[in-house]
Amino acid sequence: MSKTVSLTLPLSREDVANLEAGDEVLLTGPVYTMRDAGHERALQCLEDTGELPFNLEGATLFYAGPTPAAAGRPLGSVGPTTASRMDFATPQLFKAGIVAAIGKGKRSPEVAKACQETGSIYLCTIGGVAALLAKSVTESELIGWEDLGTEALRKLELKDFPTYVALDTKGNDLYRQIEAASQ
Protein backbone atom coordinates (compact mmCIF):
# COMPACT_ATOMS: atom_id res chain seq x y z
CA MET A 1 0.00 0.00 0.00
CA SER A 2 1.56 3.28 -1.08
CA LYS A 3 1.67 6.25 1.23
CA THR A 4 2.14 10.01 0.97
CA VAL A 5 5.21 11.40 2.70
CA SER A 6 6.41 14.99 3.07
CA LEU A 7 10.20 15.30 3.20
CA THR A 8 12.51 18.24 3.77
CA LEU A 9 15.60 18.48 1.59
CA PRO A 10 18.46 17.81 1.70
CA LEU A 11 17.75 14.12 2.25
CA SER A 12 19.85 11.59 4.07
CA ARG A 13 20.03 7.93 3.13
CA GLU A 14 18.14 7.25 6.37
CA ASP A 15 15.32 9.54 5.18
CA VAL A 16 14.78 7.44 2.06
CA ALA A 17 15.48 3.94 3.42
CA ASN A 18 11.84 3.12 4.19
CA LEU A 19 10.28 4.65 1.09
CA GLU A 20 8.75 2.16 -1.32
CA ALA A 21 8.17 2.23 -5.06
CA GLY A 22 4.83 3.96 -5.63
CA ASP A 23 4.94 6.20 -2.55
CA GLU A 24 4.02 9.83 -3.21
CA VAL A 25 6.69 12.19 -1.87
CA LEU A 26 6.17 15.95 -1.47
CA LEU A 27 9.55 17.68 -1.40
CA THR A 28 10.37 20.97 0.28
CA GLY A 29 13.86 22.46 0.21
CA PRO A 30 16.78 22.76 -2.22
CA VAL A 31 17.31 20.64 -5.36
CA TYR A 32 19.86 21.12 -8.11
CA THR A 33 19.00 21.02 -11.80
CA MET A 34 21.37 18.96 -13.89
CA ARG A 35 21.05 17.38 -17.32
CA ASP A 36 23.34 15.62 -19.80
CA ALA A 37 26.09 18.22 -20.12
CA GLY A 38 26.14 18.87 -16.38
CA HIS A 39 26.50 15.17 -15.70
CA GLU A 40 29.52 15.06 -18.01
CA ARG A 41 31.09 17.97 -16.13
CA ALA A 42 30.31 16.43 -12.74
CA LEU A 43 31.97 13.18 -13.82
CA GLN A 44 35.00 15.11 -15.05
CA CYS A 45 35.21 16.88 -11.70
CA LEU A 46 35.02 13.52 -9.90
CA GLU A 47 37.82 12.22 -12.08
CA ASP A 48 39.96 15.33 -11.56
CA THR A 49 39.40 15.92 -7.83
CA GLY A 50 37.68 12.82 -6.43
CA GLU A 51 34.78 14.98 -5.22
CA LEU A 52 31.47 16.30 -6.51
CA PRO A 53 31.55 19.97 -7.53
CA PHE A 54 29.70 22.77 -5.71
CA ASN A 55 29.21 20.77 -2.46
CA LEU A 56 26.61 18.51 -4.09
CA GLU A 57 27.23 15.62 -1.71
CA GLY A 58 23.90 14.67 -0.11
CA ALA A 59 21.95 16.59 -2.75
CA THR A 60 18.92 15.74 -4.84
CA LEU A 61 19.31 16.27 -8.58
CA PHE A 62 16.37 17.32 -10.73
CA TYR A 63 16.81 16.46 -14.40
CA ALA A 64 15.33 19.66 -15.78
CA GLY A 65 16.12 22.69 -17.88
CA PRO A 66 14.02 25.48 -16.38
CA THR A 67 12.85 28.43 -18.42
CA PRO A 68 13.42 32.08 -17.39
CA ALA A 69 11.25 33.74 -14.76
CA ALA A 70 7.66 34.44 -15.79
CA ALA A 71 4.20 35.12 -14.35
CA GLY A 72 5.73 36.56 -11.16
CA ARG A 73 7.50 33.27 -10.39
CA PRO A 74 11.23 32.49 -10.26
CA LEU A 75 10.76 30.17 -13.28
CA GLY A 76 8.34 30.11 -16.17
CA SER A 77 8.26 26.33 -16.27
CA VAL A 78 10.31 23.38 -15.07
CA GLY A 79 9.50 19.90 -16.26
CA PRO A 80 11.35 16.62 -15.89
CA THR A 81 13.75 15.38 -18.55
CA THR A 82 13.79 11.74 -19.62
CA ALA A 83 15.96 10.24 -16.90
CA SER A 84 17.47 7.39 -18.91
CA ARG A 85 19.63 9.99 -20.68
CA MET A 86 21.54 10.35 -17.40
CA ASP A 87 22.00 6.60 -16.81
CA PHE A 88 25.61 6.83 -18.04
CA ALA A 89 26.54 8.89 -14.96
CA THR A 90 23.97 8.12 -12.26
CA PRO A 91 25.67 5.10 -10.61
CA GLN A 92 28.91 7.08 -10.19
CA LEU A 93 27.09 10.14 -8.86
CA PHE A 94 25.12 8.04 -6.34
CA LYS A 95 28.39 6.46 -5.17
CA ALA A 96 29.90 9.95 -4.84
CA GLY A 97 27.10 11.09 -2.52
CA ILE A 98 23.99 12.11 -4.49
CA VAL A 99 21.02 10.77 -2.47
CA ALA A 100 18.16 11.17 -4.95
CA ALA A 101 17.37 12.10 -8.53
CA ILE A 102 14.11 13.32 -10.07
CA GLY A 103 13.11 12.80 -13.69
CA LYS A 104 10.62 10.95 -15.83
CA GLY A 105 10.63 7.48 -17.31
CA LYS A 106 12.31 4.14 -16.66
CA ARG A 107 15.92 3.67 -15.60
CA SER A 108 18.45 1.00 -16.50
CA PRO A 109 19.16 -2.08 -14.40
CA GLU A 110 22.52 -0.46 -13.53
CA VAL A 111 20.75 2.52 -11.93
CA ALA A 112 18.41 0.18 -10.01
CA LYS A 113 21.46 -1.70 -8.73
CA ALA A 114 23.16 1.57 -7.75
CA CYS A 115 20.06 2.54 -5.73
CA GLN A 116 20.35 -0.72 -3.79
CA GLU A 117 24.11 -0.49 -3.32
CA THR A 118 24.18 3.14 -2.22
CA GLY A 119 20.81 3.60 -0.51
CA SER A 120 19.78 6.22 -3.07
CA ILE A 121 16.40 6.60 -4.77
CA TYR A 122 14.99 7.71 -8.08
CA LEU A 123 11.86 9.84 -7.95
CA CYS A 124 9.66 10.54 -10.93
CA THR A 125 7.34 13.42 -11.59
CA ILE A 126 4.82 14.09 -14.30
CA GLY A 127 5.95 15.36 -17.68
CA GLY A 128 3.85 17.78 -19.69
CA VAL A 129 2.85 19.96 -16.75
CA ALA A 130 6.01 22.07 -16.44
CA ALA A 131 4.16 25.35 -15.85
CA LEU A 132 2.15 23.74 -13.06
CA LEU A 133 5.28 22.22 -11.46
CA ALA A 134 6.92 25.67 -11.52
CA LYS A 135 4.31 26.81 -8.98
CA SER A 136 6.13 24.61 -6.42
CA VAL A 137 9.41 26.49 -7.00
CA THR A 138 9.87 29.44 -4.64
CA GLU A 139 13.44 30.46 -5.60
CA SER A 140 15.97 29.86 -8.37
CA GLU A 141 19.70 30.61 -8.19
CA LEU A 142 22.43 30.05 -10.76
CA ILE A 143 25.20 27.96 -9.15
CA GLY A 144 27.54 27.15 -12.03
CA TRP A 145 28.17 26.27 -15.68
CA GLU A 146 26.30 29.34 -16.95
CA ASP A 147 27.68 28.62 -20.43
CA LEU A 148 25.30 25.62 -20.60
CA GLY A 149 22.26 27.92 -20.83
CA THR A 150 19.11 26.10 -19.69
CA GLU A 151 21.35 23.18 -18.67
CA ALA A 152 23.32 25.35 -16.22
CA LEU A 153 23.48 24.10 -12.66
CA ARG A 154 20.72 25.85 -10.69
CA LYS A 155 19.60 25.57 -7.11
CA LEU A 156 15.82 25.58 -6.81
CA GLU A 157 13.88 25.92 -3.58
CA LEU A 158 10.81 23.70 -3.64
CA LYS A 159 7.60 23.78 -1.62
CA ASP A 160 5.50 20.58 -1.66
CA PHE A 161 6.87 19.51 -5.05
CA PRO A 162 5.02 16.31 -6.10
CA THR A 163 7.05 13.19 -6.91
CA TYR A 164 6.67 9.41 -6.73
CA VAL A 165 9.26 6.81 -5.75
CA ALA A 166 10.11 5.03 -9.00
CA LEU A 167 13.17 3.09 -7.73
CA ASP A 168 13.52 2.43 -4.03
CA THR A 169 16.57 1.33 -2.04
CA LYS A 170 15.46 -2.31 -2.19
CA GLY A 171 15.44 -2.47 -5.98
CA ASN A 172 11.68 -2.20 -6.47
CA ASP A 173 10.80 -0.47 -9.74
CA LEU A 174 7.44 1.30 -10.10
CA TYR A 175 7.56 1.34 -13.90
CA ARG A 176 8.26 -2.37 -14.16
CA GLN A 177 5.59 -3.14 -11.54
CA ILE A 178 3.03 -1.26 -13.67
CA GLU A 179 4.17 -3.09 -16.80
CA ALA A 180 3.86 -6.49 -15.06
CA ALA A 181 0.41 -5.67 -13.72
CA SER A 182 -0.85 -4.68 -17.16
CA GLN A 183 0.04 -8.01 -18.79
C-alpha positions in Angstrom: 0.0 0.0 0.0 1.6 3.3 -1.1 1.7 6.3 1.2 2.1 10.0 1.0 5.2 11.4 2.7 6.4 15.0 3.1 10.2 15.3 3.2 12.5 18.2 3.8 15.6 18.5 1.6 18.5 17.8 1.7 17.7 14.1 2.2 19.9 11.6 4.1 20.0 7.9 3.1 18.1 7.2 6.4 15.3 9.5 5.2 14.8 7.4 2.1 15.5 3.9 3.4 11.8 3.1 4.2 10.3 4.7 1.1 8.8 2.2 -1.3 8.2 2.2 -5.1 4.8 4.0 -5.6 4.9 6.2 -2.6 4.0 9.8 -3.2 6.7 12.2 -1.9 6.2 15.9 -1.5 9.5 17.7 -1.4 10.4 21.0 0.3 13.9 22.5 0.2 16.8 22.8 -2.2 17.3 20.6 -5.4 19.9 21.1 -8.1 19.0 21.0 -11.8 21.4 19.0 -13.9 21.1 17.4 -17.3 23.3 15.6 -19.8 26.1 18.2 -20.1 26.1 18.9 -16.4 26.5 15.2 -15.7 29.5 15.1 -18.0 31.1 18.0 -16.1 30.3 16.4 -12.7 32.0 13.2 -13.8 35.0 15.1 -15.1 35.2 16.9 -11.7 35.0 13.5 -9.9 37.8 12.2 -12.1 40.0 15.3 -11.6 39.4 15.9 -7.8 37.7 12.8 -6.4 34.8 15.0 -5.2 31.5 16.3 -6.5 31.6 20.0 -7.5 29.7 22.8 -5.7 29.2 20.8 -2.5 26.6 18.5 -4.1 27.2 15.6 -1.7 23.9 14.7 -0.1 22.0 16.6 -2.8 18.9 15.7 -4.8 19.3 16.3 -8.6 16.4 17.3 -10.7 16.8 16.5 -14.4 15.3 19.7 -15.8 16.1 22.7 -17.9 14.0 25.5 -16.4 12.8 28.4 -18.4 13.4 32.1 -17.4 11.2 33.7 -14.8 7.7 34.4 -15.8 4.2 35.1 -14.3 5.7 36.6 -11.2 7.5 33.3 -10.4 11.2 32.5 -10.3 10.8 30.2 -13.3 8.3 30.1 -16.2 8.3 26.3 -16.3 10.3 23.4 -15.1 9.5 19.9 -16.3 11.3 16.6 -15.9 13.8 15.4 -18.5 13.8 11.7 -19.6 16.0 10.2 -16.9 17.5 7.4 -18.9 19.6 10.0 -20.7 21.5 10.3 -17.4 22.0 6.6 -16.8 25.6 6.8 -18.0 26.5 8.9 -15.0 24.0 8.1 -12.3 25.7 5.1 -10.6 28.9 7.1 -10.2 27.1 10.1 -8.9 25.1 8.0 -6.3 28.4 6.5 -5.2 29.9 9.9 -4.8 27.1 11.1 -2.5 24.0 12.1 -4.5 21.0 10.8 -2.5 18.2 11.2 -4.9 17.4 12.1 -8.5 14.1 13.3 -10.1 13.1 12.8 -13.7 10.6 11.0 -15.8 10.6 7.5 -17.3 12.3 4.1 -16.7 15.9 3.7 -15.6 18.5 1.0 -16.5 19.2 -2.1 -14.4 22.5 -0.5 -13.5 20.8 2.5 -11.9 18.4 0.2 -10.0 21.5 -1.7 -8.7 23.2 1.6 -7.7 20.1 2.5 -5.7 20.3 -0.7 -3.8 24.1 -0.5 -3.3 24.2 3.1 -2.2 20.8 3.6 -0.5 19.8 6.2 -3.1 16.4 6.6 -4.8 15.0 7.7 -8.1 11.9 9.8 -7.9 9.7 10.5 -10.9 7.3 13.4 -11.6 4.8 14.1 -14.3 6.0 15.4 -17.7 3.9 17.8 -19.7 2.8 20.0 -16.7 6.0 22.1 -16.4 4.2 25.4 -15.9 2.1 23.7 -13.1 5.3 22.2 -11.5 6.9 25.7 -11.5 4.3 26.8 -9.0 6.1 24.6 -6.4 9.4 26.5 -7.0 9.9 29.4 -4.6 13.4 30.5 -5.6 16.0 29.9 -8.4 19.7 30.6 -8.2 22.4 30.0 -10.8 25.2 28.0 -9.2 27.5 27.1 -12.0 28.2 26.3 -15.7 26.3 29.3 -17.0 27.7 28.6 -20.4 25.3 25.6 -20.6 22.3 27.9 -20.8 19.1 26.1 -19.7 21.3 23.2 -18.7 23.3 25.4 -16.2 23.5 24.1 -12.7 20.7 25.8 -10.7 19.6 25.6 -7.1 15.8 25.6 -6.8 13.9 25.9 -3.6 10.8 23.7 -3.6 7.6 23.8 -1.6 5.5 20.6 -1.7 6.9 19.5 -5.0 5.0 16.3 -6.1 7.1 13.2 -6.9 6.7 9.4 -6.7 9.3 6.8 -5.8 10.1 5.0 -9.0 13.2 3.1 -7.7 13.5 2.4 -4.0 16.6 1.3 -2.0 15.5 -2.3 -2.2 15.4 -2.5 -6.0 11.7 -2.2 -6.5 10.8 -0.5 -9.7 7.4 1.3 -10.1 7.6 1.3 -13.9 8.3 -2.4 -14.2 5.6 -3.1 -11.5 3.0 -1.3 -13.7 4.2 -3.1 -16.8 3.9 -6.5 -15.1 0.4 -5.7 -13.7 -0.8 -4.7 -17.2 0.0 -8.0 -18.8 
